[in-house]
């Protein structure tokens, strides 16, 4: 699993420097997954929710569109400024420019806590407990992110792209997230459904699992939306620039990466393909009793096709 040193957890310093490009290049989150999270949480227009790491407001926009009152926590000053701009006029949003670990938040006030591609940057010794603390009893944690997916139709392209990373930056490739097929992805979550932190760690190949989280949350469910994406070399390079590893590359490594991606494109004679999956994991805050659902509900894994 990818190890995140304490210094790396201050993710606002990385993404904040490329706020506009991040907003332009990163894919939005599927409406069907947001709707699924809201159904599971039982939330509706007017309810209060918290978003951890709102970034430029991509998920925030979807929450506001559903009539929710959002407290959006974001450490990056440029990102939160961009979120304010993107959601100009949305009075339902309160912004908190701070790291989640440091943010002063009321206890047991939020019906749900959302986080999109950000929760793994929060100190796991704090994140799960603080989330439980701010949720109302029985409130819902909803985590969403994109993960790489192994499929026959894109395996050749993805292996070629990863081979480039190994060649250009072997130190980065050593900690590259694992690609799994959809069945293996869902099976791994099922095996870890007793602890939401372990399930989320499995999906993103992150070292954020905490034993204590298993006592805080139950009723873990997962929904996924697979997607095929295609990139020209310039588009692929632009996406890579928005990833946390890119600032660690030297100028020579960056140039080599661009050249190698051009070579893949020329060799294939078409755009470079990749399979990704938008994954939603939800969990309900335990209320002190036996919060485990019946086995039928716990074993559900919803696959939502785009």
C-alpha positions, 0 to 999 in steps of 0.5 A, a space after each residue: 500500500 502507498 505510504 503517506 508520510 506526515 508531510 505528504 498529508 498536507 495535500 493542499 500544498 500540492 493541489 493548491 498550486 494547480 487549482 485551475 488545471 485540477 478543476 479542468 482536468 479531473 473528471 466529475 463524479 457520477 450523479 448516480 453515485 451521489 444519488 445513491 449516497 443520498 438515498 442510503 443516508 436518507 438525506 433530502 433538501 435542507 439537511 446539513 452535510 459536511 464535505 471533507 476536502 471540497 477542492 474546486 467544488 466538483 462534488 459540492 456542486 452536486 450536493 448543492 443541486 440536491 438542496 443540501 446545506 454544505 459545510 465545505 472544509 478545504 485547506 488550499 486557499 486557491 482551491 477554496 477560492 475557486 470553489 467559491 467562484 464555481 459556486 458563486 451565489 450558492 448561499 447553502 455553502 459555508 466554507 472552512 479554510 483549514 485542514 480537517 484535522 484542525 477545523 473547528 466543527 460542531 459535534 453530532 450536527 451533520 446528517 452525512 459526511 462526504 469526501 471525494 478523492 480527499 479522505 486519504 490525505 487526512 491523518 487516519 489516526 484522526 479522520 475516522 474518529 472526527 468524522 464519527 464525532 461530527 455525525 448525528 447518531 446513525 449518520 452516514 459517511 460517503 466516500 467516493 473516488 476514481 480507481 484504476 480498473 483492469 479490463 481486457 479492452 484496456 490492459 495493453 494500453 495501461 501496461 504500456 503507460 505503467 511501463 513508462 512510469 517504471 522506466 522514467 520514475 521507478 521510485 514512483 512506480 514502486 508505490 503505484 496503486 494496484 489495478 484489479 478487475 471489477 470482481 476482485 475489487 468488489 470481493 476485496 471490499 466484501 472481505 473488509 466490510 467489517 471495517 470501513 477504513 480497511 475497505 477504503 484502504 483496499 480500494 485506493 491502495 492507501 495505508 489508512 486502515 485503522 482498527 478503531 474505525 471498525 467500532 465506529 461504523 457499520 452497514 458498509 455498502 459499495 456502489 461502482 460505475 465503470 468507465 472507459 477513457 481515452 487520451 491523446 498524449 497531451 491530454 494524458 500529460 495534462 491529467 498526470 500533471 494534476 496527480 500528487 506524484 508529478 511535482 516530485 519529478 525532475 524536469 528531465 523526467 517530465 520531458 521523458 514522460 511526455 516523449 514516452 507517451 507520444 511513442 505509445 500513441 504513435 505505436 497504437 495509432 489511436 488514443 491511449 485507453 484506460 479503464 477506471 471505476 468511480 467507487 462509492 463506499 458508505 458506512 453508518 455511524 454506530 449508535 452504541 448497540 449492535 449496528 451490524 445490518 442483516 447479512 443480505 444487506 451487508 453483502 450487497 454491491 451495487 454496480 451502476 452503469 454509466 
